[in-house]
Amino acid sequence: MLFFILILIFAFFCIVAGSSFYSSRNITNILKSAGPLAIMLFGVTWVVASGKTDVAFPEVGSLTSMTFAYFYLAGTTSALASLYGIVAGLLMGAMSAFLIIKLKFNPLISTIAVSTAGGALATSYSGGSVIKISAIASKTFIYELCQWKIGVFPMIFLIAVGIAIVMWFIQEKTKFGQYIYAIGDNPQAVREAGIATWKIDLILYIVSALCAAFAGLVYTITVFSSGQPIMGTSFFLNGFTIVFLGALAIKLGKCNVLGTLISAVILSCMTNGLTQLGAHYSVTQLSKGLLLLAGVGVITFTRRKSIGKAGMLKYE
């Protein structure tokens, strides 16, 4: 279904927008936009598949962005500044896991709290202003890497594809991957089977933070050329639209990394096409909302169908 949606949207804009849309340069731009967005959401996809929530990923990207920019502008090497940024993001993931696993807080409330704290720390670097690194961003390895491309495929999109394949293998071919979906279906049954679900939750939130932190670095160096204290507004809606829409592919009704990758391309394609047509911002937002409803609707329908009228079995 999701492949059909992608083909349909691409064909529509090819006809309406013309050659400017399907030119090799524009296709490269679409994929370049989809790559880091998909990477940011791969970890969130696993968290949602396990039946939990992580809304902190945009602020993980923000904190990583500001930490990297602050230290890099201060004269630290780009490699060390990147490490500092990644560690800052991972600490946010570890804090979310601590609140959820150890203190038994609700995942939504926990990640909102961590998101707020991370966002506040990000703004504290410069009082809420961006940290400009445009003069030195091009000297980093990540910037040089993202300039490469193979045909119409930019390197950042190929990196996203590589990560998706690795995570798909883990998701589909290992016990860990099966546990993710088992926890999402019936966590109590998984616990009674003797599986340490807290370890899986810890890994999921760390992976989510790692993906968001790496994407935050890519955006900082290749897109914004500055540390961004606020990434939450656009990434939040786009993120969950992509994650839930991804449930239309590969594993119907279940969020998965390949579906997330395809959905990122769809959203990037649609945004690019509407921009070329001069559509109003509200039209773009409405389109994203409809895609989000489609994804949530399919997940809700398939879960109701699998549970049936008897309801989900619980082990007391």
URQUI-V725955 format. One line per field, one symbol per residue. phi: phi as a letter, one per 20 degrees, with the letter a starting at -180 (. if undefined). psi: psi as a letter, one per 30 degrees, with the letter a starting at -180 (. if undefined). burial: + if it has 16 or more other ideal C-beta (glycine too) atoms within 10 Angstrom, else -. Layout:
BEGIN
phi: ???
psi: ???
burial: ???
END
This chain:
BEGIN
phi: .fffffffffffffffenffeefgffffffffffgfffggdgffgffffendccdeffffffffgfffffffffoffffffffgfffffffffffgffffeeemffgffffffffffffffffffbmnefdfcgfcffeeffffffefbdmeeffffffffffffffffffddcfgfffgffffebffffffenefffffffffffffffffffffffffeddelafdfcdfgefffffffffffffecmdgncfbffffffffffffffffffffemffgffffffffffffffffffffffffffmffnffcde
psi: eeeeeeeeeeeefeeefaffegleeeeeeeeeeedfeeeffeeeeeeefggakjgfeefeeeeeeeeeeeeefffkleeeeeeeeeeeeeeeeeeeeeeeeefhlkeeeefeeeeeeeeeeeffeggflljkgeffeffleeeeefflljbfjleeeeeeeeeeeeeeeeefgleeeeeeeeeeeieeeeeffgkifeeeeeeeeeeeeeeeeeeeeeeeefefhlkjfjfeeefeeeefeeeeefffldjkfkkleeeeeeeeeeeeeeeeeeeefgkleeeeeeeeeeeeeeeeeeeeeeeeeeeafflkkkj.
burial: -+--++--++--+---+---+----+++-+++++++++++++++++++++-++++++++++++++++++++++----+--++-+++-++++++-+++-+++-----+--+++-++--++-+++-++---++-+---+--+-++--+------+++++-+++-++--++-++-----+-+++++++++--+----+-+--+++++++++++++++++++++++-+++++++++--+--++++++++++++++-++++++++++++++++++++++---------+--++--++-++--++-----------------
END
